[in-house]
């Protein structure tokens, strides 16, 4: 069961710190590197809506997310357009490094 937080009520610096912590402490080292690296590079420039999408993506299981990000599987059927767009940005970031 995923733990969901409502970080939208936090001031932006606090929200960014919390999201960064979650991005770097996933439980699966590969996803730590992918999401943590992406957040360190792009996090400050993400809009509030994009941060919402990132938090929704981070509520998914690491194994499912890893397969999605690597292209080994398609986006989950229950994923939103904003999640798909965010993952696309993550994949583009990973391809550029």
Residue frames as a rotation matrix with the C-alpha (Angstrom) as fourth column:
UNK 1
0.581 0.814 0.000 0.00
0.814 -0.581 0.000 0.00
0.000 0.000 -1.000 0.00
UNK 2
-0.276 -0.692 0.667 1.46
0.672 -0.635 -0.381 3.34
0.687 0.344 0.640 -1.02
UNK 3
-0.044 0.173 -0.984 1.79
0.846 -0.518 -0.129 6.13
-0.532 -0.838 -0.123 1.48
UNK 4
0.007 0.124 0.992 0.44
0.775 -0.628 0.073 9.32
0.632 0.768 -0.100 0.03
UNK 5
-0.396 -0.185 -0.899 1.24
0.752 -0.627 -0.202 12.74
-0.526 -0.757 0.388 1.40
UNK 6
0.663 0.556 0.501 -0.44
0.727 -0.638 -0.253 16.01
0.179 0.532 -0.827 0.65
UNK 7
-0.226 -0.874 -0.430 2.63
0.868 -0.381 0.319 18.20
-0.442 -0.301 0.845 0.22
UNK 8
-0.170 0.196 0.966 0.76
0.758 -0.600 0.255 20.83
0.629 0.776 -0.047 -1.78
UNK 9
0.839 0.542 0.050 -0.03
0.372 -0.638 0.675 22.75
0.397 -0.548 -0.736 1.40
UNK 10
0.351 -0.803 -0.482 3.66
0.767 -0.049 0.640 23.17
-0.538 -0.594 0.598 2.26
UNK 11
0.618 -0.288 -0.732 5.72
-0.467 -0.883 -0.047 26.16
-0.633 0.371 -0.680 1.28
UNK 12
0.888 -0.173 -0.427 7.73
-0.359 0.322 -0.876 25.45
0.289 0.931 0.224 -1.87
UNK 13
-0.095 -0.995 0.024 11.22
-0.835 0.067 -0.546 25.07
0.542 -0.072 -0.837 -0.28
UNK 14
-0.327 0.036 0.944 9.89
-0.755 0.591 -0.285 22.56
-0.568 -0.806 -0.166 2.26
UNK 15
0.739 0.654 0.161 7.96
-0.385 0.607 -0.695 20.68
-0.552 0.452 0.701 -0.41
UNK 16
0.611 -0.584 -0.535 11.07
-0.581 0.128 -0.804 20.45
0.537 0.802 -0.261 -2.60
UNK 17
-0.402 -0.786 0.469 13.13
-0.902 0.250 -0.353 19.11
0.160 -0.565 -0.810 0.31
UNK 18
0.006 0.493 0.870 10.55
-0.575 0.714 -0.400 16.42
-0.818 -0.498 0.288 1.05
UNK 19
0.920 0.343 -0.192 10.26
-0.339 0.444 -0.829 15.36
-0.199 0.828 0.525 -2.57
UNK 20
0.221 -0.922 -0.317 14.06
-0.784 0.025 -0.621 15.24
0.581 0.386 -0.717 -2.91
UNK 21
-0.433 -0.352 0.830 14.28
-0.838 0.496 -0.227 13.00
-0.332 -0.794 -0.509 0.16
UNK 22
0.413 0.682 0.603 11.66
-0.332 0.730 -0.598 10.64
-0.848 0.047 0.528 -1.30
UNK 23
0.848 -0.107 -0.519 13.36
-0.511 0.094 -0.854 10.65
0.141 0.990 0.025 -4.71
UNK 24
-0.061 -0.988 -0.142 16.71
-0.788 0.135 -0.600 9.57
0.612 0.075 -0.787 -3.22
UNK 25
-0.785 -0.192 0.589 15.33
-0.569 0.599 -0.563 7.02
-0.245 -0.778 -0.579 -0.76
UNK 26
-0.034 0.804 -0.593 13.14
-0.929 0.193 0.315 4.79
0.368 0.562 0.741 -2.87
UNK 27
0.420 0.129 0.898 14.27
-0.562 0.815 0.146 1.36
-0.713 -0.566 0.415 -1.73
UNK 28
0.690 -0.261 0.676 15.54
0.635 0.667 -0.390 0.29
-0.349 0.698 0.625 -5.15
UNK 29
-0.078 -0.843 -0.532 18.94
0.391 -0.516 0.762 1.80
-0.917 -0.149 0.370 -5.88
UNK 30
-0.641 -0.148 0.753 18.26
0.766 -0.068 0.639 2.10
-0.043 0.987 0.157 -9.61
UNK 31
0.309 0.847 0.433 15.18
0.782 -0.485 0.391 4.22
0.541 0.218 -0.812 -8.95
UNK 32
0.527 -0.267 -0.807 17.09
0.556 -0.610 0.565 6.28
-0.643 -0.746 -0.173 -6.37
UNK 33
-0.524 -0.850 -0.044 19.57
0.470 -0.333 0.817 7.17
-0.710 0.408 0.574 -9.09
UNK 34
-0.517 0.395 0.760 16.93
0.783 -0.140 0.606 7.82
0.346 0.908 -0.237 -11.75
UNK 35
0.518 0.843 0.145 14.47
0.691 -0.513 0.510 9.88
0.505 -0.164 -0.848 -9.70
UNK 36
0.533 -0.390 -0.751 17.06
0.581 -0.477 0.660 11.46
-0.615 -0.788 -0.028 -7.41
UNK 37
-0.577 -0.800 0.166 19.24
0.635 -0.311 0.707 12.49
-0.514 0.514 0.687 -10.33
UNK 38
-0.277 0.582 0.765 16.27
0.765 -0.349 0.542 13.83
0.582 0.735 -0.348 -12.24
UNK 39
0.723 0.631 -0.283 15.03
0.667 -0.528 0.526 15.77
0.182 -0.569 -0.802 -9.25
UNK 40
0.146 -0.746 -0.650 18.44
0.609 -0.450 0.654 17.27
-0.780 -0.491 0.388 -8.48
UNK 41
-0.784 -0.505 0.362 18.74
0.570 -0.352 0.743 18.46
-0.247 0.788 0.563 -12.07
UNK 42
-0.650 0.594 0.475 15.14
0.305 -0.369 0.878 19.52
0.696 0.715 0.058 -12.76
UNK 43
-0.241 0.657 -0.715 13.24
0.958 0.281 -0.065 19.72
0.158 -0.700 -0.696 -9.47
UNK 44
-0.506 -0.005 -0.862 13.59
0.456 -0.850 -0.263 23.43
-0.732 -0.527 0.432 -8.80
UNK 45
-0.897 0.115 -0.427 12.27
-0.393 -0.649 0.651 24.28
-0.202 0.752 0.627 -12.27
UNK 46
-0.735 0.675 -0.060 9.20
0.574 0.667 0.475 22.01
0.361 0.315 -0.878 -12.12
UNK 47
-0.441 0.698 0.564 5.81
-0.514 -0.711 0.479 23.67
0.736 -0.079 0.672 -11.84
UNK 48
-0.496 0.346 0.796 3.47
-0.785 0.212 -0.581 22.80
-0.370 -0.914 0.166 -8.98
UNK 49
0.634 0.755 -0.168 1.43
-0.744 0.536 -0.399 20.61
-0.211 0.378 0.902 -11.36
UNK 50
0.314 -0.611 -0.727 4.60
-0.436 0.587 -0.682 18.78
0.843 0.531 -0.082 -12.43
UNK 51
-0.723 -0.524 0.450 5.55
-0.620 0.203 -0.758 18.29
0.306 -0.827 -0.472 -8.78
UNK 52
0.083 0.843 0.532 2.08
-0.861 0.329 -0.387 16.83
-0.501 -0.425 0.753 -8.21
UNK 53
0.770 0.181 -0.611 2.67
-0.554 0.664 -0.502 14.41
0.315 0.725 0.612 -11.09
UNK 54
-0.227 -0.936 -0.269 6.11
-0.492 0.348 -0.798 13.50
0.841 -0.049 -0.539 -9.76
UNK 55
-0.610 0.044 0.791 4.66
-0.772 0.195 -0.605 12.72
-0.181 -0.980 -0.085 -6.35
UNK 56
0.536 0.838 0.102 1.96
-0.754 0.530 -0.388 10.58
-0.379 0.131 0.916 -7.95
UNK 57
0.506 -0.459 -0.730 4.63
-0.457 0.576 -0.678 8.73
0.732 0.676 0.081 -9.94
UNK 58
-0.553 -0.814 0.176 6.66
-0.557 0.205 -0.805 8.21
0.619 -0.544 -0.567 -6.78
UNK 59
-0.071 0.604 0.794 3.65
-0.915 0.278 -0.293 6.55
-0.398 -0.747 0.533 -5.13
UNK 60
0.743 0.292 -0.602 4.01
-0.572 0.744 -0.346 3.67
0.347 0.602 0.719 -7.58
UNK 61
0.813 -0.458 0.359 6.03
0.102 0.719 0.687 0.56
-0.573 -0.523 0.632 -6.77
UNK 62
0.079 -0.901 -0.426 9.69
-0.617 -0.380 0.689 0.74
-0.783 0.208 -0.586 -7.75
UNK 63
-0.548 -0.314 0.775 9.56
0.265 0.814 0.518 -2.43
-0.793 0.489 -0.363 -9.84
UNK 64
0.373 0.777 0.507 6.62
0.818 -0.018 -0.575 -1.16
-0.438 0.629 -0.643 -11.89
UNK 65
0.843 -0.070 -0.533 8.19
-0.156 -0.981 -0.118 2.27
-0.514 0.183 -0.838 -12.27
UNK 66
-0.182 -0.983 0.030 11.57
-0.362 0.095 0.927 0.83
-0.914 0.158 -0.373 -13.26
UNK 67
-0.371 0.108 0.922 10.00
0.698 0.687 0.201 -1.22
-0.612 0.719 -0.330 -16.06
UNK 68
0.713 0.695 0.098 8.08
0.622 -0.561 -0.547 1.85
-0.325 0.450 -0.832 -17.24
UNK 69
0.645 -0.515 -0.564 11.09
-0.389 -0.857 0.338 4.17
-0.657 0.001 -0.754 -17.21
UNK 70
-0.412 -0.885 0.219 13.33
-0.278 0.350 0.894 1.67
-0.868 0.307 -0.390 -19.00
UNK 71
-0.181 0.426 -0.886 10.71
-0.981 -0.139 0.134 0.95
-0.066 0.894 0.443 -21.65
UNK 72
-0.980 -0.194 -0.040 10.43
-0.194 0.981 0.011 -2.72
0.037 0.019 -0.999 -20.69
UNK 73
-0.404 0.914 0.029 6.71
0.891 0.400 -0.213 -2.17
-0.206 -0.060 -0.977 -20.19
UNK 74
-0.288 0.424 0.859 4.13
0.441 -0.737 0.512 0.37
0.850 0.526 0.026 -21.24
UNK 75
-0.755 0.138 0.641 2.65
-0.534 -0.697 -0.479 2.96
0.381 -0.704 0.600 -18.92
UNK 76
-0.868 0.497 0.010 0.24
0.367 0.654 -0.661 1.43
-0.335 -0.570 -0.750 -16.42
UNK 77
-0.418 0.789 0.451 -3.36
0.727 -0.007 0.686 1.56
0.544 0.615 -0.571 -17.57
UNK 78
0.539 0.691 -0.482 -4.33
0.838 -0.385 0.386 3.68
0.081 -0.612 -0.787 -14.58
UNK 79
-0.456 -0.770 -0.447 -1.64
0.761 -0.597 0.252 6.31
-0.461 -0.226 0.858 -15.19
UNK 80
0.589 0.662 -0.464 -2.73
0.384 -0.734 -0.560 9.85
-0.711 0.152 -0.686 -15.92
UNK 81
0.764 -0.285 0.578 -1.59
0.494 -0.319 -0.809 12.05
0.415 0.904 -0.103 -18.79
UNK 82
0.728 -0.505 0.463 0.41
-0.611 -0.785 0.104 14.16
0.311 -0.359 -0.880 -16.35
UNK 83
0.527 -0.550 0.648 2.20
-0.282 0.606 0.744 11.05
-0.801 -0.575 0.164 -15.03
UNK 84
0.620 -0.268 0.737 3.01
0.711 0.589 -0.385 9.89
-0.331 0.763 0.555 -18.56
UNK 85
0.801 -0.308 0.514 4.35
0.100 -0.776 -0.622 13.33
0.591 0.550 -0.591 -19.45
UNK 86
0.663 -0.564 0.493 6.49
-0.733 -0.354 0.581 13.44
-0.153 -0.746 -0.648 -16.31
UNK 87
0.484 -0.482 0.730 7.93
0.135 0.866 0.482 9.96
-0.864 -0.134 0.485 -16.96
UNK 88
0.763 -0.207 0.613 8.67
0.626 -0.003 -0.780 11.04
0.163 0.978 0.128 -20.53
UNK 89
0.745 -0.498 0.444 10.72
-0.466 -0.865 -0.188 13.94
0.477 -0.067 -0.876 -19.09
UNK 90
0.538 -0.540 0.647 12.53
-0.551 0.356 0.755 11.55
-0.638 -0.763 -0.106 -16.74
UNK 91
0.596 -0.284 0.751 13.36
0.564 0.814 -0.140 9.21
-0.572 0.507 0.645 -19.64
UNK 92
0.799 -0.301 0.521 14.63
0.307 -0.540 -0.784 12.11
0.517 0.786 -0.339 -21.77
UNK 93
0.675 -0.566 0.473 16.77
-0.737 -0.557 0.383 13.28
0.047 -0.607 -0.793 -18.86
UNK 94
0.482 -0.480 0.733 18.25
-0.164 0.772 0.614 9.80
-0.861 -0.416 0.293 -18.45
UNK 95
0.691 -0.186 0.699 18.95
0.694 0.444 -0.567 9.52
-0.204 0.877 0.435 -22.16
UNK 96
0.826 -0.344 0.447 20.81
-0.049 -0.833 -0.552 12.85
0.562 0.434 -0.704 -22.12
UNK 97
0.606 -0.636 0.478 23.24
-0.755 -0.268 0.599 11.91
-0.253 -0.724 -0.642 -19.38
